Amino acid sequence: MLNRRFQRMTSPRVLALVPCVWLCACAGVTDSVFTSTTSDDMGDVEPDPRSVVAGPGNTCAVNADGTIACWGDTAFAMTETPRDLFSAVALSVGFACGIREDGTPVCWGHEQVSPAAPPEIHVQTIAMDDTNDACSVTDQGEIECWSYDGAVAVRPGTYEHLSVRWDACAIQPDGALACFAPWSNGSSSTPPSGTFLSVSNGCRTHCAVATSGQLACWDVDAADPDPQATAATNPESLLTVPVPAGTFTSVSVGKYGACAIRGDGTLLCWGNESFSASLAQPPTEPFSSVSVGWNHACGIAVQSGEILCWGDDSLGQTEVPIAPLIL
């Protein structure tokens, strides 16, 4: 099991140029490679991560001082992060978006697929799908989505949490889940009834934490009369294995698997037959947060405050560099 941590170092680490070999079954992108370079004036730094997000072949962390670090695949210039201060970041295929500390979003990455000019709005959260779209919950509580082609869609209402992949799912003020297609030509899944604390959309399967702490998971085929049978033939469905029992505080769903945090902070990870064996064996210590990519995951350990990553490291996505590292 690979288990990488933030390290205290006195010189920046240069990320090697590697080919982009990760194409999602949810979407495809044009292959292109950019060179990434590091700054030469970092000096001695202490890691102090605020959040960490695992993507298809990259990982990004936002530090407590607002600086951001991204590592992994250097294709699409995703590791060339803006020199801004951030409160949050989200990753997709070929591009990334973040929320500046003034609440405005900014995106970077592949110029042909990145929504590089998001609308002039102030947002609370940001989420991304695998078809070159980004969505946010605005300060007014509505959901606004934008695409690389300049299209903008607004979902009226009030929402408190948002996850986007395949469709968009959000939690309403009364705790109920709402899933919808951001664009008129899309389709949406049918979420379970009840009240929920959080939701996480995967490539095929979505999961949410109910107010009771129990997990509810469903596939995106809302009209499928036999979702379990369909799941058995889809390599990205997580419903081929039972949804874990017990109570949890949060869940993160990736392409082939998911991880959830129990009440004591320990992790439980599960997945389908394509799920990496190393990803299914997370560190045993308690975590305050976890994020699952396609076949790797990262989280913040409670006691040390360090970022720990495990799973697939073919693109360096679990090799946590210095923090903060401005690229």
DRENDO-1510 file (C-alpha; in Angstrom, 1 decimal, always signed):
<recs>
REC; n; res; u; v; w
REC; 1; MET; +0.0; +0.0; +0.0 .
REC; 2; LEU; +1.4; +3.4; -1.0 .
REC; 3; ASN; +1.1; +5.9; +1.8 .
REC; 4; ARG; +2.5; +9.3; +0.9 .
REC; 5; ARG; +2.7; +12.3; +3.3 .
REC; 6; PHE; +3.6; +16.0; +3.3 .
REC; 7; GLN; +7.3; +16.3; +3.9 .
REC; 8; ARG; +9.3; +19.2; +5.4 .
REC; 9; MET; +11.9; +20.1; +2.8 .
REC; 10; THR; +14.0; +23.2; +2.0 .
REC; 11; SER; +14.0; +23.1; -1.7 .
REC; 12; PRO; +11.1; +22.8; -4.2 .
REC; 13; ARG; +10.5; +19.5; -6.0 .
REC; 14; VAL; +10.1; +19.6; -9.7 .
REC; 15; LEU; +7.3; +17.4; -11.0 .
REC; 16; ALA; +8.4; +15.2; -13.9 .
REC; 17; LEU; +6.7; +15.5; -17.3 .
REC; 18; VAL; +4.6; +12.4; -17.8 .
REC; 19; PRO; +2.2; +11.4; -20.6 .
REC; 20; CYS; -1.6; +11.8; -20.1 .
REC; 21; VAL; -2.9; +8.2; -20.1 .
REC; 22; TRP; -6.1; +8.6; -18.0 .
REC; 23; LEU; -9.2; +9.0; -20.1 .
REC; 24; CYS; -12.5; +8.7; -18.3 .
REC; 25; ALA; -15.3; +6.5; -19.5 .
REC; 26; CYS; -17.6; +9.4; -18.5 .
REC; 27; ALA; -16.0; +11.6; -21.1 .
REC; 28; GLY; -13.0; +12.0; -23.4 .
REC; 29; VAL; -10.6; +14.9; -24.1 .
REC; 30; THR; -8.1; +15.8; -26.8 .
REC; 31; ASP; -4.6; +14.7; -25.8 .
REC; 32; SER; -2.1; +17.5; -25.2 .
REC; 33; VAL; +0.9; +18.0; -23.0 .
REC; 34; PHE; +2.4; +21.1; -21.4 .
REC; 35; THR; +5.6; +21.6; -19.4 .
REC; 36; SER; +5.3; +22.6; -15.7 .
REC; 37; THR; +8.0; +24.4; -13.7 .
REC; 38; THR; +8.3; +25.2; -10.1 .
REC; 39; SER; +9.2; +28.5; -8.4 .
REC; 40; ASP; +12.7; +28.8; -7.0 .
REC; 41; ASP; +12.0; +30.9; -3.9 .
REC; 42; MET; +9.9; +28.7; -1.6 .
REC; 43; GLY; +12.4; +28.3; +1.2 .
REC; 44; ASP; +11.5; +26.4; +4.4 .
REC; 45; VAL; +7.8; +25.7; +4.8 .
REC; 46; GLU; +5.5; +23.9; +7.1 .
REC; 47; PRO; +2.5; +21.8; +5.8 .
REC; 48; ASP; -0.8; +23.0; +7.1 .
REC; 49; PRO; -3.5; +21.7; +4.7 .
REC; 50; ARG; -7.1; +23.1; +4.8 .
REC; 51; SER; -8.5; +20.6; +2.3 .
REC; 52; VAL; -7.4; +18.0; -0.3 .
REC; 53; VAL; -9.1; +16.8; -3.5 .
REC; 54; ALA; -8.2; +13.7; -5.5 .
REC; 55; GLY; -9.0; +13.8; -9.3 .
REC; 56; PRO; -8.6; +11.5; -12.3 .
REC; 57; GLY; -4.7; +11.7; -12.3 .
REC; 58; ASN; -4.0; +14.7; -10.1 .
REC; 59; THR; -4.4; +15.8; -6.5 .
REC; 60; CYS; -4.7; +19.4; -5.2 .
REC; 61; ALA; -4.5; +20.8; -1.7 .
REC; 62; VAL; -5.5; +24.1; -0.3 .
REC; 63; ASN; -3.3; +25.2; +2.7 .
REC; 64; ALA; -4.6; +27.1; +5.7 .
REC; 65; ASP; -2.9; +30.3; +4.3 .
REC; 66; GLY; -4.8; +30.0; +1.0 .
REC; 67; THR; -1.9; +28.8; -1.1 .
REC; 68; ILE; -2.6; +25.9; -3.4 .
REC; 69; ALA; -0.5; +22.9; -4.5 .
REC; 70; CYS; -1.4; +20.5; -7.3 .
REC; 71; TRP; +0.6; +17.3; -8.2 .
REC; 72; GLY; +0.4; +14.3; -10.4 .
REC; 73; ASP; +0.0; +14.3; -14.2 .
REC; 74; THR; +1.5; +17.4; -15.7 .
REC; 75; ALA; -0.5; +17.1; -18.9 .
REC; 76; PHE; -3.0; +19.9; -19.7 .
REC; 77; ALA; -1.0; +22.2; -17.4 .
REC; 78; MET; -3.2; +21.4; -14.4 .
REC; 79; THR; -0.2; +21.6; -12.1 .
REC; 80; GLU; +0.4; +25.2; -13.2 .
REC; 81; THR; -1.7; +26.7; -10.5 .
REC; 82; PRO; -2.7; +30.4; -10.5 .
REC; 83; ARG; -0.8; +32.6; -8.0 .
REC; 84; ASP; -4.0; +33.4; -6.0 .
REC; 85; LEU; -5.2; +32.6; -2.6 .
REC; 86; PHE; -8.0; +30.0; -2.5 .
REC; 87; SER; -10.7; +28.7; -0.2 .
REC; 88; ALA; -11.5; +25.5; -2.3 .
REC; 89; VAL; -10.6; +23.6; -5.4 .
REC; 90; ALA; -12.2; +21.0; -7.7 .
REC; 91; LEU; -10.7; +18.7; -10.4 .
REC; 92; SER; -11.9; +17.2; -13.6 .
REC; 93; VAL; -10.4; +15.7; -16.8 .
REC; 94; GLY; -8.0; +18.2; -18.2 .
REC; 95; PHE; -8.8; +21.2; -16.0 .
REC; 96; ALA; -9.3; +22.5; -12.5 .
REC; 97; CYS; -11.3; +25.3; -10.9 .
REC; 98; GLY; -11.0; +27.0; -7.5 .
REC; 99; ILE; -12.6; +29.6; -5.4 .
REC; 100; ARG; -10.5; +32.6; -4.7 .
REC; 101; GLU; -10.7; +34.0; -1.1 .
REC; 102; ASP; -12.9; +36.9; -2.4 .
REC; 103; GLY; -15.4; +34.2; -3.5 .
REC; 104; THR; -14.8; +34.5; -7.3 .
REC; 105; PRO; -14.1; +31.3; -9.3 .
REC; 106; VAL; -11.1; +30.7; -11.6 .
REC; 107; CYS; -10.3; +27.8; -13.8 .
REC; 108; TRP; -7.1; +26.5; -15.4 .
REC; 109; GLY; -5.8; +23.6; -17.5 .
REC; 110; HIS; -6.3; +22.6; -21.1 .
REC; 111; GLU; -7.3; +25.7; -23.0 .
REC; 112; GLN; -9.6; +23.8; -25.4 .
REC; 113; VAL; -11.7; +22.2; -22.7 .
REC; 114; SER; -11.3; +24.4; -19.6 .
REC; 115; PRO; -14.1; +26.8; -18.7 .
REC; 116; ALA; -11.4; +29.5; -18.4 .
REC; 117; ALA; -13.7; +32.4; -18.1 .
REC; 118; PRO; -16.3; +31.6; -15.4 .
REC; 119; PRO; -19.2; +34.1; -14.8 .
REC; 120; GLU; -18.5; +37.1; -12.6 .
REC; 121; ILE; -20.2; +35.6; -9.5 .
REC; 122; HIS; -19.4; +35.0; -5.9 .
REC; 123; VAL; -19.8; +31.3; -4.9 .
REC; 124; GLN; -19.8; +29.2; -1.7 .
REC; 125; THR; -18.9; +25.8; -3.2 .
REC; 126; ILE; -17.6; +24.5; -6.5 .
REC; 127; ALA; -17.9; +21.1; -8.2 .
REC; 128; MET; -17.0; +19.7; -11.6 .
REC; 129; ASP; -18.1; +16.9; -13.9 .
REC; 130; ASP; -16.1; +15.0; -16.5 .
REC; 131; THR; -17.6; +16.7; -19.6 .
REC; 132; ASN; -15.8; +20.1; -19.2 .
REC; 133; ASP; -18.4; +21.8; -17.1 .
REC; 134; ALA; -18.3; +23.4; -13.6 .
REC; 135; CYS; -21.1; +24.3; -11.2 .
REC; 136; SER; -21.2; +26.3; -8.0 .
REC; 137; VAL; -23.6; +27.3; -5.3 .
REC; 138; THR; -23.8; +31.1; -5.4 .
REC; 139; ASP; -24.0; +33.4; -2.4 .
REC; 140; GLN; -27.8; +33.5; -3.2 .
REC; 141; GLY; -28.0; +29.8; -2.8 .
REC; 142; GLU; -28.9; +29.0; -6.4 .
REC; 143; ILE; -26.7; +26.7; -8.6 .
REC; 144; GLU; -24.9; +28.2; -11.6 .
REC; 145; CYS; -23.1; +26.1; -14.2 .
REC; 146; TRP; -20.8; +27.1; -17.0 .
REC; 147; SER; -19.0; +25.3; -19.8 .
REC; 148; TYR; -15.9; +25.7; -21.9 .
REC; 149; ASP; -18.0; +27.0; -24.8 .
REC; 150; GLY; -19.3; +29.9; -22.7 .
REC; 151; ALA; -22.7; +28.5; -22.0 .
REC; 152; VAL; -24.2; +29.3; -18.6 .
REC; 153; ALA; -27.2; +27.6; -16.9 .
REC; 154; VAL; -28.9; +28.6; -13.6 .
REC; 155; ARG; -30.8; +26.4; -11.3 .
REC; 156; PRO; -33.2; +28.6; -9.2 .
REC; 157; GLY; -33.7; +27.7; -5.6 .
REC; 158; THR; -31.7; +27.3; -2.4 .
REC; 159; TYR; -29.1; +24.6; -2.0 .
REC; 160; GLU; -26.5; +23.9; +0.7 .
REC; 161; HIS; -24.3; +21.2; -0.8 .
REC; 162; LEU; -23.4; +20.2; -4.4 .
REC; 163; SER; -21.7; +17.4; -6.3 .
REC; 164; VAL; -21.5; +17.1; -10.0 .
REC; 165; ARG; -20.7; +14.1; -12.3 .
REC; 166; TRP; -23.1; +12.8; -14.9 .
REC; 167; ASP; -25.7; +15.0; -13.3 .
REC; 168; ALA; -25.8; +17.5; -10.5 .
REC; 169; CYS; -27.1; +16.5; -7.0 .
REC; 170; ALA; -27.6; +19.0; -4.2 .
REC; 171; ILE; -29.1; +19.1; -0.7 .
REC; 172; GLN; -32.0; +21.5; -0.1 .
REC; 173; PRO; -32.5; +23.4; +3.1 .
REC; 174; ASP; -35.0; +20.7; +4.4 .
REC; 175; GLY; -32.3; +18.0; +3.9 .
REC; 176; ALA; -33.9; +16.5; +0.8 .
REC; 177; LEU; -31.8; +15.5; -2.2 .
REC; 178; ALA; -32.4; +17.0; -5.6 .
REC; 179; CYS; -30.7; +15.7; -8.8 .
REC; 180; PHE; -31.0; +17.4; -12.1 .
REC; 181; ALA; -29.3; +17.8; -15.5 .
REC; 182; PRO; -27.4; +21.1; -15.7 .
REC; 183; TRP; -28.1; +21.3; -19.4 .
REC; 184; SER; -31.3; +20.7; -21.3 .
REC; 185; ASN; -29.9; +17.8; -23.3 .
REC; 186; GLY; -28.8; +15.9; -20.3 .
REC; 187; SER; -30.4; +13.3; -18.0 .
REC; 188; SER; -30.6; +13.0; -14.2 .
REC; 189; SER; -30.8; +10.3; -11.7 .
REC; 190; THR; -33.5; +9.7; -9.1 .
REC; 191; PRO; -32.1; +10.1; -5.6 .
REC; 192; PRO; -33.5; +8.3; -2.5 .
REC; 193; SER; -36.1; +10.0; -0.3 .
REC; 194; GLY; -35.2; +11.1; +3.2 .
REC; 195; THR; -33.0; +13.8; +4.7 .
REC; 196; PHE; -29.2; +14.0; +4.1 .
REC; 197; LEU; -26.0; +15.7; +5.3 .
REC; 198; SER; -23.8; +15.3; +2.2 .
REC; 199; VAL; -23.7; +13.8; -1.3 .
REC; 200; SER; -21.0; +12.6; -3.6 .
REC; 201; ASN; -21.4; +11.8; -7.3 .
REC; 202; GLY; -19.3; +9.1; -9.0 .
REC; 203; CYS; -19.0; +8.3; -12.6 .
REC; 204; ARG; -21.8; +5.8; -12.4 .
REC; 205; THR; -22.9; +5.5; -8.7 .
REC; 206; HIS; -23.8; +8.3; -6.3 .
REC; 207; CYS; -23.8; +8.1; -2.5 .
REC; 208; ALA; -25.1; +10.3; +0.2 .
REC; 209; VAL; -24.9; +10.3; +4.0 .
REC; 210; ALA; -28.3; +10.4; +5.7 .
REC; 211; THR; -29.0; +12.4; +8.8 .
REC; 212; SER; -29.0; +9.0; +10.6 .
REC; 213; GLY; -25.4; +8.5; +9.4 .
REC; 214; GLN; -26.3; +5.6; +7.1 .
REC; 215; LEU; -25.2; +5.5; +3.5 .
REC; 216; ALA; -27.6; +5.5; +0.5 .
REC; 217; CYS; -26.2; +4.7; -2.9 .
REC; 218; TRP; -27.9; +4.7; -6.3 .
REC; 219; ASP; -26.9; +4.4; -10.0 .
REC; 220; VAL; -27.5; +7.1; -12.6 .
REC; 221; ASP; -30.0; +5.0; -14.6 .
REC; 222; ALA; -33.1; +6.6; -13.1 .
REC; 223; ALA; -35.6; +4.7; -15.4 .
REC; 224; ASP; -33.8; +1.4; -15.2 .
REC; 225; PRO; -36.4; -1.2; -14.0 .
REC; 226; ASP; -33.6; -3.5; -12.7 .
REC; 227; PRO; -30.6; -1.4; -11.6 .
REC; 228; GLN; -28.9; -4.3; -9.9 .
REC; 229; ALA; -28.8; -6.3; -13.1 .
REC; 230; THR; -27.6; -3.4; -15.1 .
REC; 231; ALA; -24.9; -2.7; -12.5 .
REC; 232; ALA; -23.5; -6.2; -12.9 .
REC; 233; THR; -22.7; -5.3; -16.6 .
REC; 234; ASN; -21.3; -1.9; -16.0 .
REC; 235; PRO; -17.6; -1.6; -14.9 .
REC; 236; GLU; -18.1; +1.7; -13.2 .
REC; 237; SER; -21.1; +0.7; -11.0 .
REC; 238; LEU; -20.5; +0.3; -7.3 .
REC; 239; LEU; -23.8; -1.5; -6.8 .
REC; 240; THR; -22.2; -4.9; -7.7 .
REC; 241; VAL; -21.2; -5.0; -4.0 .
REC; 242; PRO; -23.3; -4.3; -0.9 .
REC; 243; VAL; -23.5; -0.7; +0.4 .
REC; 244; PRO; -21.5; -0.7; +3.7 .
REC; 245; ALA; -23.6; -0.8; +6.8 .
REC; 246; GLY; -23.0; +1.3; +9.9 .
REC; 247; THR; -22.9; +5.1; +10.5 .
REC; 248; PHE; -20.7; +7.5; +8.8 .
REC; 249; THR; -20.0; +11.3; +8.8 .
REC; 250; SER; -18.9; +11.7; +5.2 .
REC; 251; VAL; -18.5; +9.8; +1.9 .
REC; 252; SER; -16.5; +10.4; -1.3 .
REC; 253; VAL; -17.2; +8.4; -4.5 .
REC; 254; GLY; -14.7; +8.0; -7.3 .
REC; 255; LYS; -14.7; +6.1; -10.6 .
REC; 256; TYR; -14.3; +2.6; -9.3 .
REC; 257; GLY; -14.7; +2.9; -5.6 .
REC; 258; ALA; -15.6; +5.0; -2.6 .
REC; 259; CYS; -14.4; +5.8; +0.9 .
REC; 260; ALA; -16.5; +6.8; +4.0 .
REC; 261; ILE; -15.4; +8.1; +7.4 .
REC; 262; ARG; -16.9; +6.4; +10.4 .
REC; 263; GLY; -17.8; +8.3; +13.6 .
REC; 264; ASP; -14.4; +7.5; +15.1 .
REC; 265; GLY; -12.6; +8.9; +12.1 .
REC; 266; THR; -11.5; +5.6; +10.7 .
REC; 267; LEU; -12.0; +4.9; +7.0 .
REC; 268; LEU; -13.9; +2.2; +5.1 .
REC; 269; CYS; -13.2; +1.9; +1.4 .
REC; 270; TRP; -14.9; -0.4; -1.1 .
REC; 271; GLY; -15.4; -0.7; -4.8 .
REC; 272; ASN; -16.1; -3.0; -7.8 .
REC; 273; GLU; -13.8; -5.5; -9.5 .
REC; 274; SER; -11.8; -2.6; -11.1 .
REC; 275; PHE; -11.2; -1.1; -7.6 .
REC; 276; SER; -7.5; -1.1; -6.8 .
REC; 277; ALA; -6.5; -3.4; -4.0 .
REC; 278; SER; -4.2; -0.8; -2.6 .
REC; 279; LEU; -7.0; +1.8; -2.6 .
REC; 280; ALA; -9.1; -0.6; -0.5 .
REC; 281; GLN; -6.5; -0.6; +2.2 .
REC; 282; PRO; -6.5; +3.0; +3.6 .
REC; 283; PRO; -4.3; +4.1; +6.6 .
REC; 284; THR; -5.7; +3.0; +9.9 .
REC; 285; GLU; -5.5; +6.3; +11.7 .
REC; 286; PRO; -8.5; +8.7; +12.0 .
REC; 287; PHE; -9.2; +11.2; +9.2 .
REC; 288; SER; -11.1; +14.5; +9.2 .
REC; 289; SER; -11.7; +14.4; +5.4 .
REC; 290; VAL; -11.2; +12.1; +2.5 .
REC; 291; SER; -11.4; +12.4; -1.3 .
REC; 292; VAL; -11.4; +9.6; -3.9 .
REC; 293; GLY; -10.2; +10.0; -7.4 .
REC; 294; TRP; -10.3; +7.3; -10.1 .
REC; 295; ASN; -8.0; +4.8; -8.4 .
REC; 296; HIS; -6.3; +6.8; -5.7 .
REC; 297; ALA; -7.5; +8.7; -2.6 .
REC; 298; CYS; -6.2; +11.3; -0.2 .
REC; 299; GLY; -7.3; +12.5; +3.2 .
REC; 300; ILE; -6.2; +14.7; +6.1 .
REC; 301; ALA; -5.2; +12.8; +9.3 .
REC; 302; VAL; -6.7; +14.1; +12.5 .
REC; 303; GLN; -3.7; +13.8; +14.8 .
REC; 304; SER; -0.9; +15.0; +12.6 .
REC; 305; GLY; -2.8; +17.2; +10.2 .
REC; 306; GLU; -0.9; +15.7; +7.4 .
REC; 307; ILE; -2.2; +14.7; +3.9 .
REC; 308; LEU; -2.0; +11.0; +3.4 .
REC; 309; CYS; -2.5; +9.5; -0.1 .
REC; 310; TRP; -2.8; +5.8; -1.2 .
REC; 311; GLY; -3.7; +3.8; -4.2 .
REC; 312; ASP; -2.6; +4.1; -7.8 .
REC; 313; ASP; +0.6; +6.2; -8.2 .
REC; 314; SER; +1.3; +5.7; -11.9 .
REC; 315; LEU; +1.2; +9.5; -12.5 .
REC; 316; GLY; +2.6; +10.6; -9.2 .
REC; 317; GLN; -0.8; +11.5; -7.8 .
REC; 318; THR; +0.0; +10.1; -4.3 .
REC; 319; GLU; +3.4; +11.7; -4.1 .
REC; 320; VAL; +2.6; +14.7; -1.9 .
REC; 321; PRO; +5.1; +17.5; -2.4 .
REC; 322; ILE; +6.1; +20.3; -0.1 .
REC; 323; ALA; +3.3; +22.6; +1.1 .
REC; 324; PRO; +2.7; +25.2; +0.0 .
REC; 325; LEU; +4.2; +24.6; -3.4 .
REC; 326; ILE; +3.3; +27.2; -6.1 .
REC; 327; LEU; +3.8; +26.0; -9.6 .
</recs>
